[in-house]
Amino acid sequence: MADLSKHPCFNADARLRFGRIHLPVAPHCNVQCNFCDRKFSCVNESRPGVTASVMSPTEALAHLKKTVSERSDLSVMGIAGPGDPFANVDATLETLRLVRNDFPDMILCIATNGLGLLEHVRELAALAVSHVTVTVSAVNEDIIQQIYAWILFENRIVKGIDAARILLERQEAGIKALAGNGIIVKVNTIIIPGVNDRHVDEVSVKVAQWGADVQNCIPLLPVAGTPFGTLRQPEPSVIHAIRAAAEKRLPQMAHCSRCRADVCGLLHEKMRSPQ
């Protein structure tokens, strides 16, 4: 059985001793965030949505076996894109099944926007996926529609306030279902200056009510060519103050490395998987 204390993202004490590997089996996304560009990859770039390649589930398993044979500090296998795991649900679940079969003691982890999560929570629990990260950057529909250009829901593109309402309802239902199935939930909140930086306390209150266990307030990383590409990254002092206030509502993660979808190693290494 997996030792859950060995997850370096959810447990700060583990981050210098235990590493993680992300398997990039999920290229498609069901939302368009105004801070995200998944079109290119640089080997020196460390941010979500970036990968050098996309793997099939069987390729991912072979890659995991090879990597584990070369280093003994990997305690976590995660799927975090480069799109959303549940916009690629067949590949995601097949990868989880293969890894669970061959690595029964490995911690399995998912990172998602939550839109397609709800219907698959029971299977995640059956596969002993112990940790799920859900990105919730706002719980106010007017703010949500500033962050997302569109969502893809039930095979149609939805925009504006309708998209915001659907996404918020799905995130709430998904997080509550995770909590109800004993799965540890981390909420990632992207701090976007002038958009949601004065809204984080409300997010913390709401996701705590839903059953989240920890919150990760991450400063926006402006990406050129995106709608938020010209914004400035929040100053460390601003992020520190936001985390200090949010900590009254939920435990805070303060050592996030904003990992690539193909990352491998200890958090401070910020390296992609060799392929």
Secondary structure, 3 states (H helix, E strand, C coil): CCCHHHCCCCCHHHCCCCEEEECCCECCCCEEECCCCCCCCCCCCCCCCCCCCCCCHHHHHHHHHHHHHHCCCEEEEEECCECCHHHCHHHHHHHHHHHHHHCCCCEEEEEECCCCCHHHHHHHHHCCEEEEEEECCCCCHHHHHHHEEEEEECCEEECHHHHHHHHHHHHHHHHHHHHHCCCEEEEEEEECCCCCCCCHHHHHHHHHHHCCCEEEEEECCCCCCCCCCCCCCCCHHHHHHHHHHHCCCCCECCCCCCCCCCEEECHHHCCECCC
